[in-house]
């Protein structure tokens, strides 16, 4: 079962004064070929940790760039979370037995 996560709205233009005109214009230029492309971010949780913090910002910015981005959370039994956490940790170099 998947549940969509509401992320609100953000505009790339709000960052123009921080990152500058050249970088802002480049984001718009590079995103042009991907307009309308669907991107699904699938996660085990909607809160806590770096991934949730990133997705809360990046998903609305991807939508502002013209992509069709969404973030959904997959629900499961405790075993699902144990396996997903073990996979996450192993991808970061932890030995899993």
N, C-alpha and C positions, 0 to 999 in steps of 0.2 A: 504494500500500500504506500502510495506517495502523497505527500502533502506539500503544496506550494508554500514558499516563504515570501511574505511581503517585504520588499526592500525599500519602497518609497521611490523618489525621483532625485536624480542628480544631473547636473549639466556640465559637460566638458568645458564650456565657456566660463564657468565659475572658477576654473583653474588657470585661465589665460594669464592673469596678472602674476601668478606664481611661477608657471613653467615657461611663459613667454609666447610670443606670437608664432615663432617658427615651429616650436614643438606642438602647439595646439593645432596649427594648420596641418602639420604632418599627420597627426592622429586622424583628422578629418579625411585627409587624402588617402591614407593607408586603409581606412575602414570602408571606403567607397565600394570596392569590389565585393565586400561581404554584406552589403545592405540586404536585410531580410533573411539572412542565414540564421537558422535556429541553433542556439547553444543551450544545452541543459547542463547545469551544475547539479550533481547528485551527491548528497552528503548524508551522514548518519545523524547529524544534529544541527539545529538552527542557532545554537548559542554556545558560547565557551570555546576558547581556542582561537588560533590564528586564522584557520580556514573560514570560520563563520565571520570573523571580523573583516577579512578580505572580501568575501562574497557580498556582504552587506553594502560595500562601496562599489565593487567592480560590476555587479550585475546592473544596477541602474545606469552606470556610465557606458556599459556595452549597449544598452538599449538606446541611450542618447546618441550613440554613434551609428545607430541604424540597424543593429543586430536585433534579433528576437531572442533575447536571453532570459532565462528563468532559472530559479533555484528551487529544488525540491528536496525534501527530506524523506528518506526511506525508513519505514518503521519495521521493527522485527522483535523477536524474542531476545532475551538476555544473551543467548549464544551468538546471535547475529552481531551484537555490539562487541562481544569478546573477540570474535573473528575479525571484525573490521578494525578494531583497535590494534590487534596483533599484526594485521597486514600493514596498517599505518606505521607502526613502530618498526617493522622489519624493513619497510621502504626507506626508513631513516637510518638504517644500519644496525638496529638492535638485533641480537641473536635471539631467535624464536625456536623453542624446542617442541 
